[in-house]
């Protein structure tokens, strides 16, 4: 199994756990759990593959990705009641999933010989789209849009780190590690210490 496939499996697994946690907060049945887990798990990778014209899309070529997502949903369905704070767990699982998915998306684009700009965009889309779909469908404010949160910025920085690492001639594994490390570090800093960029403050017209 290639490194890119491992990254896709890892991102599918962890994002599926976050989708299932959202389903538990909404008190859905097991089918609802599987739906949310699968939507979150493959959403970003699907958009990535469609834009890169990869045929077939990764989970259609290997349906085992969906079985991984459904397995994660079942685990959460049976154990979510044991968690003291599901939202806190959701935040940290989402941070891990974001880091792995950004590395997977950037790596796929790099392996396809895409330009640095496309690599950065694909990393951001792969990392952010699944969680965005999860939050929109569950009628929650998406994490990517919450004021004072570093989210898309983390994906951008991680993807840019992958581009720079490849430019320095580092191997595929080191590129993925740097990408995931930068993404997770920034997201963890935002969760723990409130790291954020300045936001726009509207002023009344004169």
Buried (B, 14 or more C-beta within 10 A) or exposed (E): EEBBEEBBBBBBBBBBBBBBBBBBBBEBEBEBBBBBBBBBBBBBBBBBBEBBEBEEBBBEEBEEBBEBBBBBBBBBBEEBEEBEEBEEBBBBBBBBBBBBBBBBBBBBBBEEEBEBEBBBBBBBBBBBBBBBBBBEBBEEEBBBEBEEBBBBBBBBBBBBBBBBBBEEEBEBEBBBBBBBBBBBBBBBBBBEEEBBEEEEEEEEEE
